[in-house]
């Protein structure tokens, strides 16, 4: 094992630890009301601090201890390597580290796998460790998405319950490459092709992905160096699932035909486009605010000034229209629906309405003394949806 080692630190283990350190560096180290440093030797001893007091401090943001981060752990090589690297930072007093093990209940023996994973991370020194069994609801979703939604729900619940500053996910560079390739195959826009972000919020919970520049093979090396025996999820080898097919058949074929480095290049594409997508989203949000007619908008109705919409560059206009759909209570539109809405907003076609997914209808209103080119109204039946800062996953079919 690398902890308490007598010999040289394995370079891959060192790289994994640096990756986690970079990811958590932005988390506050001075969280006490008086600004005491998290490494202050006078801070309260966690072992003697009542649980009720700890929870109150966490909720109030006045806990004088280092921030708590939770590792999402399945027992696989990526999440175990992440747990081991993060445990190193806990030993150095930079963070407190717990874990969440989610049992999806989809495979025989899943409860035992979850117990084994929890035992392993406890042996690494992680605490608290929560084992959460979830019910995967497949209505309106494929099996992979349904499991993902259930998993994020459990992770967010535990994060809020414990007052954790962030949840760490073990996605690797290989996972990023697969995500970009899936987006390319489905004809996606900049946001989807930017892959998985290094950090994002789902509701009020911060998620971090420290290993997006670490390969899957390197996580296995970390586990071997740390003396850990990872669990191998059989669904990862099931090529009936699209992502597994990309992993085991499509990417290896591309590497064999185009040469090595295809996965690295796809991940690099995500990194480049991520910054571009962030900037476009920021500018689109400003354009949306400029176009919004607050006096006419209410509840499930979003009204935009027609002249502002038509004068906005296309790259931003599509984003602002998609945002309006969601705020009206609808769903993020597909490329085809968003294209139809954009043409309608530009004044082409019939008088409307244009129907959008999620029971939202778009209407054009005639010009008046205030709005020279009229207004575009998106009217929903289900009430406004809350906007997430960033979704759990990118929608590869999205036009954004």
N, C-alpha and C positions, 0 to 999 in steps of 0.2 A: 504494500500500500504506500501511497505517496505521502499520506499524513503520518508523521513520526518516522519518516524514512531515514535510513542511514546513508543511502547513496544519492546520486544526482537526481534532480527533479526531471521527470520526463518532459521533453519540450512540448508535446501535444497537451499534456496536463496544464503546463504553464500557460499555453495559448488559450485554453478554455477558461482558466481562471481570470486572465486579463480581459477576455470578452465579457464575462459576467461583471467584473469590476467596472468596466466602461459603461455597461448598461445601467448599473445602480448608482453611478456617481452623482447623478442629478437629484437623487432622493435626498430629502433634508437630513442633515446630520445634527442640526440644532433644533430640536423640537420642543424643548421645555419653554414654559411661559417666560422664564427669565433669560432664555437664550443660552442655557448651559450646553456645552459641547457634548455630543453623544458619547465621546470617549472619556469624559470627565470621571476620574476615579471616585468622585463623591456622589455619582448618580446612584439612585436606589438599586439595591440588589434585586434582580427579577425573581429570585427564588424566595424572597421575603416580602414581595409586593402582593397584596391580596388581588385575586382575579377581578373582583368587582372594580377595584381602584384602577387596575390596568385598563379595563374596558372603558371606563369613564374617561381616562386620559386619552386613549386612542381616538374616541369619538370627538373629544374636544380639541384634538391636535396639540395637546400639552404633555404628551408622554416624554419624559426626559431620556428615555433609552434610545438606542439606535432604531431605525425604522424596521418594521417587520415586513418581510417579503415571503410570499408563498410560492413554492415550486409545484407546478402541475405535473404530477408523476404517474405514469402508467406502469412503470416497471421496465419499460423498454430502454435501449441503450442511450437514446438521446436525452430522455428525462432523468435517468440515473446519473449520467455524466453531468448534467446541469445541476442536479442535487449535490453531487460531490464537489463541484467547483464553487457552488454558492456556500456550502458548508465551510469551505476554507475561509471565505470572507467573514463568516460568523465567528470563527475561531480568532480572527484578528480584530473582532469588535466593530466591524464596519456596518454590519446589519444583523438583525435577528432573522432566522430562517425557519419557516414551517413548510408544510406540504399539504397538498390536497390530492387524494387518490380517488378517481371517479370510477365506480363500477357501473358499466352500462347494462349489465345483465343480459347481454346478447349472445354470450358464449357459455357453454357448459364449463363450470369451474371458474367463472369470472370472480366469484367472491373470494376464492382461495388466492387467485392472482393478486387481487387488491390487498388482501391481508399480507401477502409476502412482500409486496411493494412497500406497504406501510412499515413493516418490520425493518426492511432494509434502510429506509430513509431515517428511521429512528436511530438505528445503529450508527448512522453517519452524524447524528447529533441534532437532527431537525426536530423542532418542537414549536408549536403544536402540529400534530398530524391528524388530518380529518379524512375519514373514508366515507364517501358519499355515494349511495346507490341511487341511481336515477331511472326514471321511466322514459324510454325513447318513444316519442309519438311520431309515427311516420305519415300522418295525414298531411297532404299537400307538400311533402318533402321526400327526397330519396333517402336511402338508409344512411349515407355518409353525412348529409346535411342534418338529418334528424338527430343523429348521435352528437354532432357538433353543437347544435343548439342546446341539447340537454346538458352537455358537458359545460358549456359556458354559463348556463344558468346555475349549476352547482358551484362552479369556481367563484362566480360573483357573489353568491350567497355567503360562502365561507369568508371571502375577503371582507365583506361588509360586517359579518359577525365578529371577526377578529380585529377589525380596524387595520388591516394590512395596507401598506403603502402601494404595493404592486403585486401582480401575479406574474410569474416567469414561465414562459412557454418554451419548449425544447425544439422548435422547428429549426431545421438545418438548411444549409445552402442547397442541398439536394431537394428538399421540400419546396424551396423557393423556385428552383428551376422548373419543377413539375407544375407549380402554380402558373408560372408565366407561359409555359407551353400549352397548358389547358386553355388559358385565355386567348392565345394566338389561334388555336384550333377553332374556337367559338366566335372569333371576330369581335374582339373587345376593344375598348378605348383605353386612354392613358391610365386611368385609375386602376382598372383591372390588371393591366400589363405591368403596373408597378409592384405587383405581387403583394406579399404580406409585409406590413410596416414593422419597423423595429419597435415602435411603441404606438399604442392607440388606446382609446377609452371605449368601453362598452358600458353604456349608462354612466355610472359614476366610478367605475373600476378601471384602474390603469393596468394594461397588459404590456409586458416587455418580452422581446425575443432576442436574447443575447447571442444565439448561435447561428444567426443568418449568414455568417462568414465562416462557419465551422462545418465540415462535411460529416455525413453520416458515418463514414469509415473512421473519422477521427473521434467521434463519440464512443465508438466501440473500442478504440485504442485507450481512451480515458478509463473506460470501465475495466479493461484488462489491467491497466496500471494500478487502479485503485482496488483491485481484487473483488470487483462486483460482477455478479452473474445476471445479465439482463434477460428479461422475458421477451420472447419473439412472438409478436401478435400474428396468428395465422392469417388474419384478413389482409395483412400487408402483402401476402403472396398470392392472394386470390385475384387472378387476372380477369375475373368477371366484373370486378370493380374498376372503374375508369382510371383512377389514380394509380392503382397497382399495375394496371396494364401499361400506363405511361412509364412507370418506374422500371419495370422488368423487361419490357419489349420495345417501346418507342424510343426512349432515350438511349438505351444501348445500341439500337439500330442507327440512330443519328450519329452517335460517336463512332461507330464502325464505318459509316459512309463519309462523314465529314471530318473525322479526326478527333482526337481527344480535346476536351475543353468546352464542349457544347454546353454542358450543365453550368460551368463557371460563367460562360458568356451570357446565358439566359438570366442567371442571378444578377450579373452586372447590369443587364438591361433593366431589371426591376429597380436597382439602386438609382440608375440615371433617371428613369421615368418617375420615380417616387417624388423627387424634388420638384419636377415639372408639374405633376398632378397636384401637389400641395399648393403651389403658387396659383395654378389655374382655379383651384377650389376657393382660395382666398379672394382672388379677383372676382370670381363669379358671385361670391357672397356679397361683396360690395356692390356689384351691379344689381343684384336682387334687391338690396336695400334701397338703391336709387330708383328702381322701377316700382316698388311696392306702393300701393295707394292705401294707406292705413285706414282712412275714413271709410272706405268701401269694403275693407277686408274684415272678416269676423269669423270666429269658430272654424267651420269647415269650408270657408270661402276665402280664396286668395285672389286679389285683383291687382293686376300689373298694368302700368302705363304702356300703351301700345307703341308709342314713339321710342321710348327707352328700350323696350324689348327689341324692336326692329333695328335700332341703332347699335346694339351691342354686338361685338364680334362673335362669330358662330361658335368658337371654342368655349366662350363663356355663356352664350345664350342657351345652349343645350343644358348646361349645368344648372342655370337658374330656373329653367322650365322643369327640370327633374325635381329640383328642390320644392318648387311650387306644388307639384303633384303630391309629394309626400306630406307637405304641410296641410294640404287639403284633405288628407286622410287616405290617399291612395298608396300605391306601391311604386318603387323605383322602376321607371318605364324601360322596356326593351328598346333596342335600336329602332325597330320598325315603328313602334308607337310614338317614340320621341321624335322621329323624323316627321311623322304625320302632324304631331302637335306643333313642331317648328314651322312647317309650311302654313299651317292654319294661323299661327301667330304673325306670320309675315303677310297675311292678307290673301293668301291663295285659297282656292277651293270654295266650297259652299259655305253658307252662313253658320253651319254647325248645328248641334254641338259635336265635338270630337270626344269619343269615349276613351277613357284611360283605365288601366287596370286598377282595381280597388274601388270601383264604383265612384269614379271621379269623372266629371264631364267638363269640357272646356267650351266657353262661350265667348263670342266677340261682341263688344258693345260699341255703338256708334260714337263718333267724335262729338265733343262738346266744347264749350268755351275754355275748359281747363285742359282737356286731353285732345290734342289736335288729330291724333290718329286712333282715337278711341281707346278702349281698354280690353284686356284679356282677363277673363275670370275663370278660375278653376274651382269648381264647386263639388264638394264631396258629400256623401250620405252618412259616412261612418264617424265623422269628427276628425279633428287633426291628429296626426301621429307624432310622437316625439321624435326629434331628429337625433340620431346617435352621432357622436363625434367621429367615430369610425366604426364600420361594421366588423363583426367577427371574421368574416371572410369577404373577399371580393366576389362580386357577381360577374362571372365571365361573359354573360350575355348582355351586360350593361353597355350602353353607348358612351358612357363617360370615360 
